[in-house]
Amino acid sequence: MSDIKSKVQGLEPNVQARNIQEMIKNTGNIYEALSIISKRAGQISVDLKHELHNKLEEFAVNSDTIEEIHENKEQIEISKFYERLPNPVLIATDEFLNGEIHIQQKENRERDFHN
């Protein structure tokens, strides 16, 4: 997962307009391209969530009382770092446009639609 964090450091965190022709270059279908990007974004989101949770767990202090709240500056810095990362959809779109996503299609997929 650290490769995603290092790779997205230079990635623009804001949404940009995209060329649709470039997006459908590999699939030929904008809906299929968006489906692939969406599935990859879900994977990235889950991976980042688990990684953040594991890092924050290292600093967790088990306390019996609710009144005790400990502020840990390292926890805050880790949380801020993850908040500054680009949205998983932006990361997935960048991976898709750079050809970094391996697309595996089912052999017997039906393309016939009936009314």
C-alpha positions in Angstrom: 0.0 0.0 0.0 2.9 2.4 0.6 3.4 2.4 -3.2 0.0 4.1 -3.6 0.9 6.7 -1.0 4.2 7.6 -2.6 2.7 7.5 -6.2 -0.1 9.9 -5.4 2.1 12.5 -3.7 2.3 14.5 -6.9 -1.2 13.8 -8.1 -3.6 16.8 -8.3 -6.2 16.4 -5.4 -8.8 18.4 -7.3 -11.3 17.1 -9.9 -10.3 17.8 -13.5 -12.2 17.6 -16.8 -11.2 14.4 -18.7 -11.1 13.6 -22.4 -13.8 10.9 -22.9 -12.1 9.6 -26.0 -8.9 8.9 -24.0 -11.0 7.1 -21.3 -12.7 4.7 -23.8 -9.5 4.0 -25.6 -9.0 0.6 -23.9 -12.6 -0.5 -23.4 -14.5 1.2 -26.3 -17.3 2.0 -23.8 -17.5 4.8 -21.3 -19.8 2.9 -19.0 -17.4 0.0 -18.8 -14.5 2.4 -18.2 -16.3 4.0 -15.4 -17.3 0.7 -13.9 -13.6 -0.4 -13.9 -12.6 2.9 -12.3 -15.3 2.6 -9.7 -14.3 -0.9 -8.7 -10.7 0.0 -8.4 -11.6 3.1 -6.3 -13.5 0.8 -4.0 -10.4 -1.3 -3.6 -8.2 1.7 -2.9 -10.6 3.1 -0.4 -10.8 -0.2 1.6 -7.0 -0.5 1.5 -6.4 3.0 2.7 -9.0 2.7 5.4 -7.4 -0.5 6.8 -4.0 1.0 6.7 -5.1 4.1 8.5 -7.0 2.1 11.1 -3.9 -0.1 11.7 -1.6 2.9 12.1 -4.0 4.6 14.5 -4.4 1.4 16.5 -0.7 1.6 17.4 -1.4 4.8 19.4 -4.7 3.7 20.9 -4.8 4.0 24.7 -7.4 1.7 26.3 -9.1 3.6 29.1 -12.0 2.6 31.3 -13.5 6.1 31.6 -15.0 8.2 28.9 -13.8 11.5 30.5 -10.2 10.7 29.7 -9.4 11.9 26.2 -5.8 11.9 25.1 -4.6 13.9 22.2 -1.6 12.4 20.5 0.1 14.6 18.0 1.4 11.7 16.0 -2.2 10.4 15.6 -3.3 13.8 14.4 -0.5 14.1 11.9 -1.2 10.6 10.5 -4.9 11.5 10.1 -4.1 14.8 8.4 -1.8 13.0 6.0 -4.5 10.6 4.9 -7.0 13.5 4.7 -4.7 15.3 2.2 -4.5 12.3 -0.1 -6.5 12.5 -3.3 -9.9 10.9 -3.4 -9.7 7.2 -4.3 -11.7 7.9 -7.5 -9.1 10.3 -8.6 -6.3 7.8 -7.9 -8.2 5.1 -9.8 -8.8 7.4 -12.8 -5.1 8.2 -12.9 -4.2 4.5 -12.8 -6.8 3.7 -15.5 -5.6 6.5 -17.9 -1.9 5.4 -17.3 -2.7 1.8 -18.1 -1.8 0.6 -14.6 -5.1 -1.4 -14.1 -5.2 -4.9 -15.4 -8.7 -5.6 -16.8 -9.9 -9.2 -16.8 -13.1 -10.0 -18.7 -15.3 -13.0 -18.5 -15.2 -15.1 -21.7 -18.9 -15.8 -22.0 -20.3 -12.4 -21.4 -23.5 -11.7 -23.3 -23.8 -8.5 -25.1 -27.2 -9.1 -26.6 -30.0 -7.1 -25.2 -33.7 -8.0 -25.6 -36.7 -5.7 -25.4 
